[in-house]
Structures are given as structure tokens and as C-alpha cells.
Amino acid sequence: MNRLFGAKNTGPKPTLSSAISTTDSHVESLDVKLAKLNAELTTYQQRMSKMRDGPGKTALKQKALKILQRRKMYEGQRDQMQQQSWNMEQASMMTDNLKNVMTTVDVMKSTNKSLRKQYGKVDIDKIERMQDEMQDLMEVGNEIQESMSRSYDVPEDVDEAELDAELEALGEEAEFEGGLGMGQGVGEMPGFMQDEVPSFIDEPPEGAKVKEAAG
């Protein structure tokens, strides 16, 4: 039975990556063969360029013709394998993109589920109440600061008329004090003390002694 239908293959199944690698290896081996044939054709061409027409040159042409036919066959095989490899690479890229898409979808599903669990535990009303309480506390704190920084026994507003009257009074006081000191030198005794000396002073002032000596 095994001879008719073959034995069951129990080895690992081929993958796109392994198939691409195998195809690329065949393409490389064909490139080596083509390079060898091109070298032979170059040798025949150089030999025939130095020969005259005759049986020998004709025999070389026949050999070069066979080599050229083999080269075309190898080139056709190489082009087919390169196309196969390209198609498999495209399929591999599509498979990888599909895997990435599926992975992204799975991650989004798990993330969405996790977010629902997390946000389901959050009470929005409680957060809003807490924000209102914080705002009230801030307002109370501002009121306390304003109360603590309030000054005492200092008028808050000063009228311009009151300011002018105060300045005028200060000016008159300064003029009055200046008038009292104009008739009196620095260090001199006041006029009401120059003529008579009080009984509680033992000696007259220096100015009075000078005045008596002059008289």
C-alpha cells in the first residue's frame, strides 16, 4: 500500500519562509551556472575572433550555440524562480500584516476591558463633591488671609481736601517757628532774660558781663 499511495509524511510542514529560502538557493545556484556559461562563451568568442573561416571555426560556433541555448534555459528557470520567490514574499508580508492586525485587535479588546473595569470603580459624583469642597476650603483660606492682613487704626481713605489742609497747617507752623528764631542768634539769650537776671541764677550770663564791662 505504501508503494501505491506513499508513506504518510510525519515531518514538519513547510512554511513560506523555508520555501522562500529554498527558492532563493536555487536562484543562486542558477546564477553560478550562468556565470560559468558566460565565461565559456567569452572564451569561444575570443578564440573565434583569431581564427579564419573554416571547419575549426564552424565547430566552435556549434559549441557556442549549445552553450547559448543552455544559458537561455537557465535564465528562464531563474526568472520563474525569482517570480515565485517574489510572490511568496508578498504572501508572507500579507500574513505578517494580518497577524499584526489581529494582535492589535486583541490588545485593544483587553485594554478596553481593563479600562471599563477601572473606570467602573470611579464615582464621578464623589469627585465633583470633592472638587466643590476644595473650592470652598480655598475661599475660606483666602478670607482668613485677608482678615489676618488687615491693618488697625489706619484710615483706609484720605480725602484730598484733608491732605491740603494738613499740608497748609504744617507750612504755617514752620513759618511761625522760623519767625520766632529770626531776631535771635544762635547761642543768644532770649530778650526777656537779657535785662534782668532771675534770683535763682548766681551769676549773670556771659553776654550780660560783656555788656556791663562795655558800659
C-alpha positions as CSV (number, residue, x, y, z in Angstrom):
1,M,0.0,0.0,0.0
2,N,2.8,2.4,0.8
3,R,4.3,1.7,-2.7
4,L,1.0,2.8,-4.3
5,F,0.0,5.8,-2.1
6,G,3.3,6.6,-0.4
7,A,4.1,6.8,3.2
8,K,2.4,9.4,5.4
9,N,4.7,12.4,5.9
10,T,5.2,12.9,9.6
11,G,7.8,15.7,9.3
12,P,7.1,19.4,9.9
13,K,5.1,21.2,7.3
14,P,6.9,23.7,5.1
15,T,6.5,27.3,5.7
16,L,6.7,30.4,3.5
17,S,10.0,31.4,5.0
18,S,11.5,28.0,4.3
19,A,10.1,27.9,0.8
20,I,11.5,31.4,0.0
21,S,14.9,30.3,1.3
22,T,14.9,27.2,-0.8
23,T,13.8,29.1,-3.9
24,D,16.5,31.8,-3.3
25,S,19.1,29.0,-3.0
26,H,18.1,27.6,-6.4
27,V,18.3,31.1,-7.9
28,E,21.8,31.5,-6.6
29,S,22.9,28.1,-8.0
30,L,21.5,29.1,-11.4
31,D,23.4,32.4,-11.2
32,V,26.6,30.4,-10.7
33,K,25.8,28.2,-13.7
34,L,25.0,31.3,-15.8
35,A,28.3,33.0,-14.9
36,K,30.2,29.8,-15.9
37,L,28.4,29.7,-19.3
38,N,29.1,33.3,-19.9
39,A,32.8,32.7,-19.2
40,E,32.8,29.8,-21.7
41,L,31.0,32.0,-24.3
42,T,33.6,34.7,-23.8
43,T,36.4,32.2,-24.3
44,Y,34.9,30.9,-27.6
45,Q,34.3,34.4,-28.8
46,Q,38.0,35.3,-28.2
47,R,39.2,32.1,-30.0
48,M,36.9,32.6,-33.0
49,S,38.0,36.2,-33.4
50,K,41.5,35.0,-34.1
51,M,40.5,32.1,-36.4
52,R,39.8,32.2,-40.1
53,D,36.7,30.8,-41.6
54,G,36.8,27.0,-41.8
55,P,35.8,23.7,-40.2
56,G,37.5,24.6,-36.9
57,K,35.7,27.9,-36.5
58,T,32.4,26.3,-37.5
59,A,32.9,23.6,-34.8
60,L,33.5,26.3,-32.2
61,K,30.3,28.1,-33.3
62,Q,28.3,24.9,-32.8
63,K,29.7,24.5,-29.3
64,A,29.0,28.2,-28.5
65,L,25.4,27.8,-29.9
66,K,24.7,24.9,-27.5
67,I,26.1,26.9,-24.6
68,L,23.9,29.8,-25.5
69,Q,20.9,27.6,-25.6
70,R,21.7,26.2,-22.1
71,R,22.1,29.8,-20.9
72,K,18.7,30.8,-22.2
73,M,17.2,27.8,-20.5
74,Y,18.8,28.6,-17.2
75,E,17.8,32.3,-17.5
76,G,14.2,31.2,-18.0
77,Q,14.3,29.0,-14.9
78,R,15.9,31.7,-12.9
79,D,13.3,34.2,-13.9
80,Q,10.5,31.8,-13.0
81,M,12.0,31.1,-9.6
82,Q,12.6,34.8,-8.9
83,Q,8.9,35.4,-9.7
84,Q,7.9,32.6,-7.4
85,S,10.1,33.9,-4.6
86,W,8.6,37.4,-5.0
87,N,5.1,36.0,-4.9
88,M,5.8,34.1,-1.7
89,E,7.4,37.1,-0.2
90,Q,4.3,39.1,-0.9
91,A,2.2,36.4,0.7
92,S,4.5,36.3,3.7
93,M,4.2,40.1,4.1
94,M,0.4,39.9,3.9
95,T,0.4,37.1,6.5
96,D,2.6,39.1,8.8
97,N,0.4,42.2,8.4
98,L,-2.7,40.1,9.2
99,K,-1.0,38.7,12.3
100,N,-0.1,42.2,13.4
101,V,-3.7,43.4,12.9
102,M,-5.1,40.5,14.9
103,T,-2.6,41.2,17.7
104,T,-3.6,44.9,17.7
105,V,-7.2,43.9,17.9
106,D,-6.6,41.6,20.8
107,V,-4.6,44.2,22.6
108,M,-7.4,46.8,22.1
109,K,-10.0,44.4,23.3
110,S,-8.1,43.6,26.5
111,T,-7.3,47.3,27.0
112,N,-10.9,48.2,26.6
113,K,-12.0,45.6,29.1
114,S,-9.4,46.8,31.6
115,L,-10.4,50.4,31.2
116,R,-14.1,49.5,31.8
117,K,-13.2,47.8,35.0
118,Q,-11.0,50.7,36.2
119,Y,-13.5,53.5,35.3
120,G,-16.4,51.5,36.5
121,K,-15.0,51.9,40.0
122,V,-14.7,55.7,39.8
123,D,-17.6,57.7,41.3
124,I,-17.9,60.9,39.2
125,D,-20.3,62.5,41.7
126,K,-17.9,61.9,44.5
127,I,-15.1,63.5,42.6
128,E,-17.3,66.5,41.9
129,R,-18.2,66.9,45.5
130,M,-14.6,66.7,46.5
131,Q,-13.8,69.5,44.0
132,D,-16.6,71.6,45.4
133,E,-15.2,71.1,48.9
134,M,-11.7,72.0,47.8
135,Q,-13.1,75.2,46.3
136,D,-14.9,76.1,49.5
137,L,-11.7,75.5,51.5
138,M,-9.7,77.7,49.2
139,E,-12.3,80.5,49.6
140,V,-12.2,80.2,53.4
141,G,-8.4,80.3,53.2
142,N,-8.5,83.5,51.2
143,E,-10.9,85.1,53.7
144,I,-8.6,84.1,56.5
145,Q,-5.6,85.7,54.7
146,E,-7.5,88.9,54.1
147,S,-8.6,89.1,57.7
148,M,-5.0,88.4,59.0
149,S,-3.5,91.1,56.7
150,R,-6.0,93.8,57.7
151,S,-4.4,96.9,59.3
152,Y,-5.7,98.5,62.5
153,D,-6.2,102.3,63.4
154,V,-5.2,103.3,60.0
155,P,-7.8,105.2,57.9
156,E,-8.3,103.5,54.6
157,D,-9.2,106.6,52.6
158,V,-7.7,110.1,52.8
159,D,-9.5,113.0,51.2
160,E,-7.5,115.4,49.1
161,A,-9.1,118.4,50.9
162,E,-7.9,116.9,54.2
163,L,-4.4,116.4,52.8
164,D,-4.3,120.0,51.6
165,A,-5.4,121.3,54.9
166,E,-2.8,119.2,56.7
167,L,0.0,120.5,54.5
168,E,-1.1,124.1,54.9
169,A,-1.1,123.7,58.7
170,L,2.4,122.2,58.6
171,G,3.5,125.1,56.5
172,E,2.1,127.7,58.8
173,E,3.7,126.0,61.8
174,A,7.1,126.0,60.1
175,E,6.7,129.8,59.2
176,F,5.8,130.5,62.8
177,E,8.8,128.8,64.2
178,G,11.0,130.5,61.7
179,G,9.7,133.9,62.7
180,L,10.4,133.3,66.3
181,G,14.1,132.5,65.6
182,M,14.8,135.3,63.1
183,G,15.6,138.0,65.7
184,Q,17.7,135.7,67.9
185,G,21.2,134.4,67.0
186,V,22.4,131.0,67.7
187,G,23.5,130.7,71.3
188,E,22.0,134.1,72.4
189,M,19.7,134.5,75.4
190,P,16.1,135.4,74.8
191,G,15.2,139.1,75.1
192,F,13.0,138.7,78.1
193,M,16.1,137.3,80.0
194,Q,18.6,139.9,79.0
195,D,17.5,142.9,81.2
196,E,17.1,141.1,84.5
197,V,18.5,138.0,86.0
198,P,16.3,135.7,87.9
199,S,17.1,135.2,91.6
200,F,17.8,131.5,91.1
201,I,20.8,132.3,88.9
202,D,24.1,133.0,90.8
203,E,26.0,134.8,88.0
204,P,24.7,136.7,85.1
205,P,25.2,135.2,81.6
206,E,28.4,135.8,79.7
207,G,26.6,138.3,77.4
208,A,25.5,140.4,80.4
209,K,29.1,140.6,81.8
210,V,30.4,141.8,78.5
211,K,27.6,144.4,78.3
212,E,28.4,145.7,81.9
213,A,32.1,146.0,81.0
214,A,31.3,148.0,78.0
215,G,29.1,150.4,79.9
